[in-house]
Amino acid sequence: MDNRLTVNYNNKPCYDIVFASDFSGLKDEISDLGFEKRKIAVITDTNVEKLYANEVVNALGNDFDTVVTYAIPAGEEHKNLDEIKKIYEFLMERHFDRHDLLLALGGGVVGDMCGFAAASYLRGVSFIQIPTTLLSQTDSSVGGKTGVDLGGVKNMVGAFYMPRLVYMNVSTLNTLDDRQYASGFAEVMKYGLIKDEHFYTWLIDNMYEINDKDPEIVLEMVKRSCDIKRAVVEKDPTEKADRMLLNFGHTLGHAIEKHKDFEMFHGECVALGSIAAAFISWKRGLLSMEEYYEIRDMFVPFNLPISIEDIDKEAVLDLTKSDKKSDSDKIKFVLLKKIGKAFVDDTVSREEMDKALDEIIYIENND
Ligand code: GLY
């Protein structure tokens, strides 16, 4: 695989994903898309602004009419419509029109918010994803999901809106703290579990290099993840079928995330949700006991939790019902047929989820 992937939408090439090790190629990519002399707004957050906003603005040079930066306060709690309104106002005050461009510089929250602002400002302006975290590079920047949280429900309001380009500077992962990096890895592991047994094995074989952020291995991991995601979203861009498989680990994962008031990272909750889903798959006779324990234990060397304390099981189970992935009271739960093959099942009962939660709740051993 070379350093570029093309993602099709409705069977036509729609946007490229460029894999790079710095920002030096960004200006030419943007010019090639026809945005020379246009206005550019770099939408970022207050953390990423300090790290990369100047570097990106400098890399863009003087070819554009104007380059301005807007920073959203960092954190999931700011992923809301009030903050989107502030982005609209910022763009209006600077007379951004339909031919201008937004750049989403940051992690998943920034990408989702900037994408949603782009989808709705003037009924749609172009935007480019420049993901800087492992989670956004391997998952959220690809596939055109945009949106914000509302009424305590994650991504309740949003749109499918495709970027014009995804530009990944993989070296930004070097400034990512260890916990964020591990959290992103849960989504990488998900790809292996739901779609590609060889990738799952490759991840395990390369666990030391992945943890040490070996540049070649990290690049391969990001590319292979994006290629799996590309194939899924090309087949089912609006989540009618195959794309639902990407929600593996997310039904209970989101419920735990919300129950814990977003104190835990998304990937940590997805890891726990994945273990619970693998447990249910084992109990239904789809996975062997060995496979289940192998999956569970594989999260440990990647610094992800396999158990949790202080949760109210009933409250978590109630929260699975408010997940917007549930459809007329039926939860669309993703289970594994085997490692590398997942399917959606709407018959998973509260009792099955209850037992799966027992499996991941940490009980102190007083022996
Ligand atoms: N992150 C899941 C999806 O893009 O569908």
Boltz pocket constraint, residues with backbone or C-beta under 6 A from the ligand:
constraints:
  - pocket:
      binder: B
      contacts: [[A, 139], [A, 140], [A, 142], [A, 143], [A, 145], [A, 239], [A, 243], [A, 246], [A, 247]]
      max_distance: 6.0
